[in-house]
Amino acid sequence: EMSSRSHYASVRRAYDAALFYSHGPYTNWLAAACLDSLQLLPRHRLADVGGGSGGFASTLRQAVGGKRGCGSLTVVEPSGEMLDGALETPLVDAAVCSDAVG
């Protein structure tokens, strides 16, 4: 049986290339819909709970001017392997390994 850790270690390799997480028409549409609702300002802090490798939240932050357009970006994710990817993403300021229980 595959452990959760080894599962996410293998998933991370394909995660950002998946339709829902790769940069493309769907992600751009979703980001625009979120930004219309959020109306991010430089003083706002953005947290992506269950944010995986931070790609989608980085897309949001980039759309509002990167680090100048949004105060900070934190990714909360239960998988340490996915957080490793988030910490490699330049627009992510912090990553927290946590789940609903801990």
C-alpha positions in Angstrom: 0.0 0.0 0.0 1.3 3.4 -0.9 1.7 5.9 1.9 0.3 9.4 1.7 3.8 10.8 1.6 4.9 8.6 -1.4 1.6 9.3 -3.1 2.1 13.1 -3.1 5.8 12.7 -4.0 4.7 11.0 -7.2 1.7 13.4 -7.7 3.8 16.5 -7.4 5.6 15.6 -10.6 2.4 15.8 -12.7 0.4 18.2 -10.6 1.3 21.5 -12.2 0.8 20.1 -15.7 -2.7 18.9 -15.0 -5.6 20.7 -16.7 -6.9 22.4 -13.6 -3.5 23.6 -12.4 -1.5 24.4 -15.5 -1.4 27.8 -17.0 -4.0 27.9 -19.8 -7.5 28.9 -20.7 -9.2 27.3 -17.7 -6.8 28.6 -15.1 -7.0 32.1 -16.7 -10.8 32.0 -16.6 -10.9 30.8 -13.0 -8.3 33.4 -11.9 -10.3 36.2 -13.6 -13.5 35.0 -11.8 -11.7 34.9 -8.4 -10.1 38.3 -8.9 -13.4 39.9 -9.8 -14.8 38.6 -6.5 -11.7 39.2 -4.3 -10.6 42.6 -5.5 -7.1 42.2 -4.0 -5.2 45.3 -2.9 -1.6 45.7 -1.8 -2.5 45.6 1.9 -4.3 42.2 1.5 -2.8 38.9 2.5 -3.7 35.9 0.4 -3.9 32.4 1.8 -4.5 29.4 -0.4 -5.7 26.5 1.8 -5.1 23.2 0.1 -2.9 25.2 -2.3 -0.7 22.3 -3.4 2.4 23.7 -5.0 1.2 27.3 -5.0 0.7 27.6 -8.7 -2.9 28.9 -8.7 -2.4 31.4 -5.9 0.7 32.6 -7.7 -1.4 33.1 -10.8 -3.8 35.3 -8.8 -0.9 37.3 -7.3 0.8 37.8 -10.6 -2.5 39.0 -12.1 -2.6 41.9 -9.6 1.0 42.9 -10.0 3.1 40.2 -8.2 4.6 41.1 -4.9 3.7 44.8 -5.4 0.0 44.0 -6.0 -0.8 41.8 -3.0 0.7 42.0 0.5 1.7 38.4 1.0 0.9 34.9 -0.2 0.8 31.9 2.1 0.1 28.3 1.0 -1.4 25.9 3.5 -1.1 22.3 2.5 -1.1 19.0 4.3 1.5 17.4 2.0 5.1 18.3 2.7 6.0 17.2 -0.8 3.6 19.7 -2.4 4.8 22.4 0.0 8.3 21.8 -1.3 7.0 22.9 -4.7 5.3 26.0 -3.2 8.5 27.1 -1.6 10.2 26.9 -5.0 7.6 29.3 -6.4 8.9 32.9 -6.3 5.6 34.5 -5.5 4.9 32.4 -2.4 6.1 34.1 0.8 5.4 31.3 3.3 4.2 27.7 3.3 2.5 26.0 6.3 2.2 22.2 6.5 -1.2 21.6 8.2 -4.5 19.8 7.7 -8.0 20.2 9.2 -6.9 18.0 12.2 -3.5 19.5 13.1 
